[in-house]
Amino acid sequence: MADPVYRRVIVKLSGEALGGPEGFSIHQPTIERFAKDLAAARKLGVTLGVVVGGGNILRGTEIEMHGVSRATGDAMGMLGTVVNALVLEAAIERSGSPARTMSALTMPQVCETYERQRALRHLEDGKIVIFAGGTGNPFFTTDTTAVLRAGEMGCQAVLKATNVDGVYSADPKRDPKAKRYDKLSHQEAIARDLRVMDATAFALARENRMPIIVFSIAEPGAIEAVLRGKGRATIVGE
């Protein structure tokens, strides 16, 4: 078996992925599978952080349409990420790996508050650290959070788990002629408006020369395959 290509990574899991086939609420069998995949990746000797979204519970941009301010809606979405993180943390621990949730929002009765040096110590101790609460600020997505935390934790890459096996020129489910890319630069992803991640995340990754590997999380073992350089994925990087 090939050795891992990356030894320290952030895995970005969307809220929709945690919602399973329906894409909303919490789908426990899906979360248990993700937890096993993360635990298996850790056994390769890879140091893992995870950033979770909250779209399966609530999206700030959607709640805004109901008369709630965007800032308030984003705060509600950040709380949703904490719910997802706690569920995933428990599942990872059941899979036999130590895990720790850290939130950018201060809620000491619920989980640990994010602090860079403490997070680094948890990673060095072999824990899978789950970063919740986004950046702690409105108007920033959890994609941007993933790139930010990757830089802070000294990671070698961001693994962006999606429902498709890479980056396409259009939605392959709607456009059968959509072109799949094996490799792109950050600038090309921004210029072509490829919305697998938001432009802020791509720009931050470009500035920090952080590769983003976009892959499908649909099959068990997908994270381990990407880490070994065997999985089907698109690499966004210089």
Phi and psi restraints in degrees (value plus and minus 20) as a CYANA .aco file:
   2 ALA   PHI     -88.5   -48.5
   2 ALA   PSI     124.1   164.1
   3 ASP   PHI     -90.1   -50.1
   3 ASP   PSI     135.0   175.0
   4 PRO   PHI     -79.3   -39.3
   4 PRO   PSI     117.5   157.5
   5 VAL   PHI     -92.0   -52.0
   5 VAL   PSI     -55.6   -15.6
   6 TYR   PHI    -138.8   -98.8
   6 TYR   PSI     120.2   160.2
   7 ARG   PHI    -125.3   -85.3
   7 ARG   PSI     -35.9     4.1
   8 ARG   PHI    -165.2  -125.2
   8 ARG   PSI      99.8   139.8
   9 VAL   PHI    -160.5  -120.5
   9 VAL   PSI     141.8   181.8
  10 ILE   PHI    -128.4   -88.4
  10 ILE   PSI     108.6   148.6
  11 VAL   PHI    -119.8   -79.8
  11 VAL   PSI     104.0   144.0
  12 LYS   PHI    -118.6   -78.6
  12 LYS   PSI      97.0   137.0
  13 LEU   PHI    -130.7   -90.7
  13 LEU   PSI     103.1   143.1
  14 SER   PHI     -95.6   -55.6
  14 SER   PSI     136.8   176.8
  15 GLY   PHI     -82.2   -42.2
  15 GLY   PSI     -58.1   -18.1
  16 GLU   PHI     -80.2   -40.2
  16 GLU   PSI     -58.4   -18.4
  17 ALA   PHI     -83.5   -43.5
  17 ALA   PSI     -60.7   -20.7
  18 LEU   PHI     -88.2   -48.2
  18 LEU   PSI     -41.6    -1.6
  19 GLY   PHI     -98.1   -58.1
  19 GLY   PSI     -24.1    15.9
  20 GLY   PHI      51.7    91.7
  20 GLY   PSI    -172.3  -132.3
  21 PRO   PHI     -77.4   -37.4
  21 PRO   PSI     -52.8   -12.8
  22 GLU   PHI    -105.4   -65.4
  22 GLU   PSI     -40.9    -0.9
  23 GLY   PHI      59.2    99.2
  23 GLY   PSI     -13.6    26.4
  24 PHE   PHI    -161.2  -121.2
  24 PHE   PSI     146.0   186.0
  25 SER   PHI      41.8    81.8
  25 SER   PSI    -178.5  -138.5
  26 ILE   PHI    -137.1   -97.1
  26 ILE   PSI      99.3   139.3
  27 HIS   PHI    -121.8   -81.8
  27 HIS   PSI      79.0   119.0
  28 GLN   PHI     -79.1   -39.1
  28 GLN   PSI     -62.2   -22.2
  29 PRO   PHI     -79.6   -39.6
  29 PRO   PSI     -57.4   -17.4
  30 THR   PHI     -86.3   -46.3
  30 THR   PSI     -63.5   -23.5
  31 ILE   PHI     -84.6   -44.6
  31 ILE   PSI     -59.6   -19.6
  32 GLU   PHI     -82.5   -42.5
  32 GLU   PSI     -58.1   -18.1
  33 ARG   PHI     -87.2   -47.2
  33 ARG   PSI     -63.8   -23.8
  34 PHE   PHI     -80.3   -40.3
  34 PHE   PSI     -61.2   -21.2
  35 ALA   PHI     -81.6   -41.6
  35 ALA   PSI     -62.5   -22.5
  36 LYS   PHI     -84.8   -44.8
  36 LYS   PSI     -59.4   -19.4
  37 ASP   PHI     -83.6   -43.6
  37 ASP   PSI     -61.7   -21.7
  38 LEU   PHI     -86.7   -46.7
  38 LEU   PSI     -60.7   -20.7
  39 ALA   PHI     -84.2   -44.2
  39 ALA   PSI     -58.7   -18.7
  40 ALA   PHI     -86.4   -46.4
  40 ALA   PSI     -58.3   -18.3
  41 ALA   PHI     -84.9   -44.9
  41 ALA   PSI     -58.9   -18.9
  42 ARG   PHI     -82.6   -42.6
  42 ARG   PSI     -55.6   -15.6
  43 LYS   PHI     -87.5   -47.5
  43 LYS   PSI     -35.1     4.9
  44 LEU   PHI     -95.8   -55.8
  44 LEU   PSI     -27.7    12.3
  45 GLY   PHI      73.5   113.5
  45 GLY   PSI      -5.5    34.5
  46 VAL   PHI    -111.0   -71.0
  46 VAL   PSI     115.8   155.8
  47 THR   PHI    -106.8   -66.8
  47 THR   PSI     107.1   147.1
  48 LEU   PHI    -142.0  -102.0
  48 LEU   PSI     112.6   152.6
  49 GLY   PHI    -138.1   -98.1
  49 GLY   PSI     132.6   172.6
  50 VAL   PHI    -150.2  -110.2
  50 VAL   PSI     112.7   152.7
  51 VAL   PHI    -131.7   -91.7
  51 VAL   PSI     106.5   146.5
  52 VAL   PHI    -128.5   -88.5
  52 VAL   PSI     124.9   164.9
  53 GLY   PHI    -109.1   -69.1
  53 GLY   PSI    -197.2  -157.2
  54 GLY   PHI    -155.0  -115.0
  54 GLY   PSI      -5.5    34.5
  55 GLY   PHI     -84.9   -44.9
  55 GLY   PSI     -39.5     0.5
  56 ASN   PHI     -93.3   -53.3
  56 ASN   PSI     -35.5     4.5
  57 ILE   PHI    -127.6   -87.6
  57 ILE   PSI     -67.8   -27.8
  58 LEU   PHI    -188.8  -148.8
  58 LEU   PSI     122.5   162.5
  59 ARG   PHI    -136.7   -96.7
  59 ARG   PSI     109.8   149.8
  60 GLY   PHI     -79.8   -39.8
  60 GLY   PSI     -57.9   -17.9
  61 THR   PHI     -87.1   -47.1
  61 THR   PSI     -47.9    -7.9
  62 GLU   PHI    -101.2   -61.2
  62 GLU   PSI     -60.6   -20.6
  63 ILE   PHI     -87.1   -47.1
  63 ILE   PSI     -43.4    -3.4
  64 GLU   PHI     -81.2   -41.2
  64 GLU   PSI     -51.2   -11.2
  65 MET   PHI     -87.7   -47.7
  65 MET   PSI     -33.6     6.4
  66 HIS   PHI    -122.0   -82.0
  66 HIS   PSI      -0.5    39.5
  67 GLY   PHI      73.5   113.5
  67 GLY   PSI     -17.3    22.7
  68 VAL   PHI    -111.7   -71.7
  68 VAL   PSI     119.8   159.8
  69 SER   PHI     -83.9   -43.9
  69 SER   PSI     133.1   173.1
  70 ARG   PHI     -79.5   -39.5
  70 ARG   PSI     -61.3   -21.3
  71 ALA   PHI     -81.9   -41.9
  71 ALA   PSI     -62.8   -22.8
  72 THR   PHI     -87.8   -47.8
  72 THR   PSI     -62.3   -22.3
  73 GLY   PHI     -81.1   -41.1
  73 GLY   PSI     -60.8   -20.8
  74 ASP   PHI     -85.9   -45.9
  74 ASP   PSI     -56.6   -16.6
  75 ALA   PHI     -82.5   -42.5
  75 ALA   PSI     -60.1   -20.1
  76 MET   PHI     -84.2   -44.2
  76 MET   PSI     -60.7   -20.7
  77 GLY   PHI     -83.1   -43.1
  77 GLY   PSI     -58.4   -18.4
  78 MET   PHI     -83.9   -43.9
  78 MET   PSI     -55.9   -15.9
  79 LEU   PHI     -84.7   -44.7
  79 LEU   PSI     -55.4   -15.4
  80 GLY   PHI     -81.8   -41.8
  80 GLY   PSI     -56.1   -16.1
  81 THR   PHI     -85.6   -45.6
  81 THR   PSI     -51.5   -11.5
  82 VAL   PHI     -87.4   -47.4
  82 VAL   PSI     -61.3   -21.3
  83 VAL   PHI     -77.8   -37.8
  83 VAL   PSI     -68.2   -28.2
  84 ASN   PHI     -82.6   -42.6
  84 ASN   PSI     -61.0   -21.0
  85 ALA   PHI     -82.4   -42.4
  85 ALA   PSI     -62.8   -22.8
  86 LEU   PHI     -86.0   -46.0
  86 LEU   PSI     -58.8   -18.8
  87 VAL   PHI     -85.4   -45.4
  87 VAL   PSI     -63.3   -23.3
  88 LEU   PHI     -87.5   -47.5
  88 LEU   PSI     -60.0   -20.0
  89 GLU   PHI     -76.9   -36.9
  89 GLU   PSI     -66.8   -26.8
  90 ALA   PHI     -83.2   -43.2
  90 ALA   PSI     -59.2   -19.2
  91 ALA   PHI     -87.5   -47.5
  91 ALA   PSI     -59.3   -19.3
  92 ILE   PHI     -83.6   -43.6
  92 ILE   PSI     -61.7   -21.7
  93 GLU   PHI     -84.3   -44.3
  93 GLU   PSI     -56.8   -16.8
  94 ARG   PHI     -86.6   -46.6
  94 ARG   PSI     -45.3    -5.3
  95 SER   PHI    -101.3   -61.3
  95 SER   PSI     -21.3    18.7
  96 GLY   PHI      77.1   117.1
  96 GLY   PSI     -10.6    29.4
  97 SER   PHI    -135.7   -95.7
  97 SER   PSI     120.6   160.6
  98 PRO   PHI     -91.4   -51.4
  98 PRO   PSI     122.2   162.2
  99 ALA   PHI    -162.3  -122.3
  99 ALA   PSI     136.6   176.6
 100 ARG   PHI    -166.0  -126.0
 100 ARG   PSI     106.8   146.8
 101 THR   PHI    -109.1   -69.1
 101 THR   PSI     112.4   152.4
 102 MET   PHI    -148.1  -108.1
 102 MET   PSI     108.6   148.6
 103 SER   PHI    -131.2   -91.2
 103 SER   PSI     118.8   158.8
 104 ALA   PHI     -91.7   -51.7
 104 ALA   PSI     -37.7     2.3
 105 LEU   PHI    -114.7   -74.7
 105 LEU   PSI     113.1   153.1
 106 THR   PHI     -96.6   -56.6
 106 THR   PSI      96.4   136.4
 107 MET   PHI    -170.7  -130.7
 107 MET   PSI      52.1    92.1
 108 PRO   PHI     -80.3   -40.3
 108 PRO   PSI     -43.3    -3.3
 109 GLN   PHI     -94.5   -54.5
 109 GLN   PSI     -34.0     6.0
 110 VAL   PHI    -127.6   -87.6
 110 VAL   PSI     -67.6   -27.6
 111 CYS   PHI    -179.9  -139.9
 111 CYS   PSI     153.0   193.0
 112 GLU   PHI     -92.9   -52.9
 112 GLU   PSI     122.9   162.9
 113 THR   PHI     -99.4   -59.4
 113 THR   PSI     118.1   158.1
 114 TYR   PHI     -84.8   -44.8
 114 TYR   PSI     109.3   149.3
 115 GLU   PHI    -167.3  -127.3
 115 GLU   PSI     105.6   145.6
 116 ARG   PHI     -73.9   -33.9
 116 ARG   PSI     -72.4   -32.4
 117 GLN   PHI     -83.2   -43.2
 117 GLN   PSI     -57.9   -17.9
 118 ARG   PHI     -88.5   -48.5
 118 ARG   PSI     -58.8   -18.8
 119 ALA   PHI     -82.5   -42.5
 119 ALA   PSI     -61.9   -21.9
 120 LEU   PHI     -81.3   -41.3
 120 LEU   PSI     -58.4   -18.4
 121 ARG   PHI     -86.1   -46.1
 121 ARG   PSI     -60.4   -20.4
 122 HIS   PHI     -80.7   -40.7
 122 HIS   PSI     -63.0   -23.0
 123 LEU   PHI     -83.6   -43.6
 123 LEU   PSI     -62.7   -22.7
 124 GLU   PHI     -84.3   -44.3
 124 GLU   PSI     -48.0    -8.0
 125 ASP   PHI    -100.8   -60.8
 125 ASP   PSI     -20.6    19.4
 126 GLY   PHI      71.2   111.2
 126 GLY   PSI     -12.5    27.5
 127 LYS   PHI    -100.1   -60.1
 127 LYS   PSI     127.8   167.8
 128 ILE   PHI    -105.4   -65.4
 128 ILE   PSI      95.8   135.8
 129 VAL   PHI    -116.1   -76.1
 129 VAL   PSI     106.5   146.5
 130 ILE   PHI    -125.0   -85.0
 130 ILE   PSI      96.4   136.4
 131 PHE   PHI    -113.2   -73.2
 131 PHE   PSI      97.7   137.7
 132 ALA   PHI    -136.9   -96.9
 132 ALA   PSI     151.0   191.0
 133 GLY   PHI      60.4   100.4
 133 GLY   PSI      -7.1    32.9
 134 GLY   PHI      37.5    77.5
 134 GLY   PSI    -162.3  -122.3
 135 THR   PHI    -105.0   -65.0
 135 THR   PSI     -27.1    12.9
 136 GLY   PHI      69.3   109.3
 136 GLY   PSI     -18.5    21.5
 137 ASN   PHI    -147.8  -107.8
 137 ASN   PSI     127.5   167.5
 138 PRO   PHI     -90.7   -50.7
 138 PRO   PSI     145.4   185.4
 139 PHE   PHI      54.4    94.4
 139 PHE   PSI     -15.0    25.0
 140 PHE   PHI    -138.9   -98.9
 140 PHE   PSI     114.3   154.3
 141 THR   PHI    -103.4   -63.4
 141 THR   PSI     148.7   188.7
 142 THR   PHI     -94.2   -54.2
 142 THR   PSI     -38.1     1.9
 143 ASP   PHI     -83.5   -43.5
 143 ASP   PSI     -65.7   -25.7
 144 THR   PHI     -82.9   -42.9
 144 THR   PSI     -59.1   -19.1
 145 THR   PHI     -77.7   -37.7
 145 THR   PSI     -62.8   -22.8
 146 ALA   PHI     -80.7   -40.7
 146 ALA   PSI     -64.0   -24.0
 147 VAL   PHI     -89.0   -49.0
 147 VAL   PSI     -59.4   -19.4
 148 LEU   PHI     -81.7   -41.7
 148 LEU   PSI     -69.7   -29.7
 149 ARG   PHI     -86.0   -46.0
 149 ARG   PSI     -54.8   -14.8
 150 ALA   PHI     -81.0   -41.0
 150 ALA   PSI     -63.0   -23.0
 151 GLY   PHI     -85.4   -45.4
 151 GLY   PSI     -62.9   -22.9
 152 GLU   PHI     -86.0   -46.0
 152 GLU   PSI     -53.7   -13.7
 153 MET   PHI    -110.4   -70.4
 153 MET   PSI     -18.1    21.9
 154 GLY   PHI      49.0    89.0
 154 GLY   PSI      14.9    54.9
 155 CYS   PHI     -98.4   -58.4
 155 CYS   PSI     139.8   179.8
 156 GLN   PHI    -113.8   -73.8
 156 GLN   PSI     -37.4     2.6
 157 ALA   PHI    -186.5  -146.5
 157 ALA   PSI     141.2   181.2
 158 VAL   PHI    -130.3   -90.3
 158 VAL   PSI     106.9   146.9
 159 LEU   PHI    -121.4   -81.4
 159 LEU   PSI      88.7   128.7
 160 LYS   PHI    -115.2   -75.2
 160 LYS   PSI      86.5   126.5
 161 ALA   PHI    -104.3   -64.3
 161 ALA   PSI     105.2   145.2
 162 THR   PHI    -152.0  -112.0
 162 THR   PSI    -191.3  -151.3
 163 ASN   PHI    -113.0   -73.0
 163 ASN   PSI     -23.8    16.2
 164 VAL   PHI    -146.5  -106.5
 164 VAL   PSI     143.0   183.0
 165 ASP   PHI    -108.6   -68.6
 165 ASP   PSI      16.2    56.2
 166 GLY   PHI     126.3   166.3
 166 GLY   PSI    -184.6  -144.6
 167 VAL   PHI    -120.4   -80.4
 167 VAL   PSI     112.3   152.3
 168 TYR   PHI    -139.1   -99.1
 168 TYR   PSI     139.5   179.5
 169 SER   PHI     -89.4   -49.4
 169 SER   PSI     -41.5    -1.5
 170 ALA   PHI    -173.6  -133.6
 170 ALA   PSI     155.0   195.0
 171 ASP   PHI     -86.1   -46.1
 171 ASP   PSI      92.3   132.3
 172 PRO   PHI     -85.9   -45.9
 172 PRO   PSI     -38.4     1.6
 173 LYS   PHI     -96.1   -56.1
 173 LYS   PSI     -43.0    -3.0
 174 ARG   PHI    -125.8   -85.8
 174 ARG   PSI     -47.8    -7.8
 175 ASP   PHI    -143.8  -103.8
 175 ASP   PSI      82.2   122.2
 176 PRO   PHI     -85.3   -45.3
 176 PRO   PSI     -34.7     5.3
 177 LYS   PHI    -113.7   -73.7
 177 LYS   PSI     -14.5    25.5
 178 ALA   PHI     -79.6   -39.6
 178 ALA   PSI     115.2   155.2
 179 LYS   PHI    -110.1   -70.1
 179 LYS   PSI     114.1   154.1
 180 ARG   PHI    -116.3   -76.3
 180 ARG   PSI     116.1   156.1
 181 TYR   PHI    -122.4   -82.4
 181 TYR   PSI     115.5   155.5
 182 ASP   PHI    -103.7   -63.7
 182 ASP   PSI     -55.0   -15.0
 183 LYS   PHI    -170.0  -130.0
 183 LYS   PSI     122.5   162.5
 184 LEU   PHI    -163.3  -123.3
 184 LEU   PSI     134.3   174.3
 185 SER   PHI    -106.6   -66.6
 185 SER   PSI     141.7   181.7
 186 HIS   PHI     -78.7   -38.7
 186 HIS   PSI     -61.9   -21.9
 187 GLN   PHI     -84.4   -44.4
 187 GLN   PSI     -59.0   -19.0
 188 GLU   PHI     -84.1   -44.1
 188 GLU   PSI     -59.8   -19.8
 189 ALA   PHI     -83.3   -43.3
 189 ALA   PSI     -58.2   -18.2
 190 ILE   PHI     -91.1   -51.1
 190 ILE   PSI     -67.8   -27.8
 191 ALA   PHI     -83.8   -43.8
 191 ALA   PSI     -54.7   -14.7
 192 ARG   PHI    -108.3   -68.3
 192 ARG   PSI     -18.1    21.9
 193 ASP   PHI      33.9    73.9
 193 ASP   PSI      25.4    65.4
 194 LEU   PHI    -102.7   -62.7
 194 LEU   PSI      88.3   128.3
 195 ARG   PHI    -111.2   -71.2
 195 ARG   PSI       9.0    49.0
 196 VAL   PHI     -86.3   -46.3
 196 VAL   PSI     -47.1    -7.1
 197 MET   PHI    -158.8  -118.8
 197 MET   PSI     140.0   180.0
 198 ASP   PHI     -97.4   -57.4
 198 ASP   PSI     140.7   180.7
 199 ALA   PHI     -81.6   -41.6
 199 ALA   PSI     -54.2   -14.2
 200 THR   PHI     -82.9   -42.9
 200 THR   PSI     -61.4   -21.4
 201 ALA   PHI     -84.1   -44.1
 201 ALA   PSI     -65.1   -25.1
 202 PHE   PHI     -82.5   -42.5
 202 PHE   PSI     -61.9   -21.9
 203 ALA   PHI     -84.7   -44.7
 203 ALA   PSI     -62.0   -22.0
 204 LEU   PHI     -84.9   -44.9
 204 LEU   PSI     -59.8   -19.8
 205 ALA   PHI     -84.4   -44.4
 205 ALA   PSI     -59.6   -19.6
 206 ARG   PHI     -83.0   -43.0
 206 ARG   PSI     -65.2   -25.2
 207 GLU   PHI     -82.9   -42.9
 207 GLU   PSI     -51.9   -11.9
 208 ASN   PHI    -122.4   -82.4
 208 ASN   PSI     -13.4    26.6
 209 ARG   PHI      32.4    72.4
 209 ARG   PSI      25.1    65.1
 210 MET   PHI    -119.8   -79.8
 210 MET   PSI      93.1   133.1
 211 PRO   PHI     -89.0   -49.0
 211 PRO   PSI     125.1   165.1
 212 ILE   PHI    -138.8   -98.8
 212 ILE   PSI     102.6   142.6
 213 ILE   PHI    -126.4   -86.4
 213 ILE   PSI      95.9   135.9
 214 VAL   PHI    -120.6   -80.6
 214 VAL   PSI     104.1   144.1
 215 PHE   PHI    -167.2  -127.2
 215 PHE   PSI     147.7   187.7
 216 SER   PHI    -110.1   -70.1
 216 SER   PSI     113.6   153.6
 217 ILE   PHI    -115.2   -75.2
 217 ILE   PSI     -12.6    27.4
 218 ALA   PHI     -84.2   -44.2
 218 ALA   PSI     -54.8   -14.8
 219 GLU   PHI    -120.2   -80.2
 219 GLU   PSI     121.5   161.5
 220 PRO   PHI     -77.5   -37.5
 220 PRO   PSI     122.1   162.1
 221 GLY   PHI      64.2   104.2
 221 GLY   PSI     -13.2    26.8
 222 ALA   PHI     -84.8   -44.8
 222 ALA   PSI     -58.3   -18.3
 223 ILE   PHI     -85.4   -45.4
 223 ILE   PSI     -66.0   -26.0
 224 GLU   PHI     -81.8   -41.8
 224 GLU   PSI     -60.3   -20.3
 225 ALA   PHI     -82.2   -42.2
 225 ALA   PSI     -63.5   -23.5
 226 VAL   PHI     -85.3   -45.3
 226 VAL   PSI     -61.8   -21.8
 227 LEU   PHI     -81.6   -41.6
 227 LEU   PSI     -51.7   -11.7
 228 ARG   PHI    -106.1   -66.1
 228 ARG   PSI     -20.8    19.2
 229 GLY   PHI      55.6    95.6
 229 GLY   PSI      -1.7    38.3
 230 LYS   PHI    -125.3   -85.3
 230 LYS   PSI     -40.7    -0.7
 231 GLY   PHI     -94.5   -54.5
 231 GLY   PSI     135.3   175.3
 232 ARG   PHI     -99.3   -59.3
 232 ARG   PSI     100.0   140.0
 233 ALA   PHI    -179.4  -139.4
 233 ALA   PSI     147.3   187.3
 234 THR   PHI    -130.2   -90.2
 234 THR   PSI     111.7   151.7
 235 ILE   PHI    -119.8   -79.8
 235 ILE   PSI     100.3   140.3
 236 VAL   PHI    -124.4   -84.4
 236 VAL   PSI      91.4   131.4
 237 GLY   PHI    -196.3  -156.3
 237 GLY   PSI     154.5   194.5
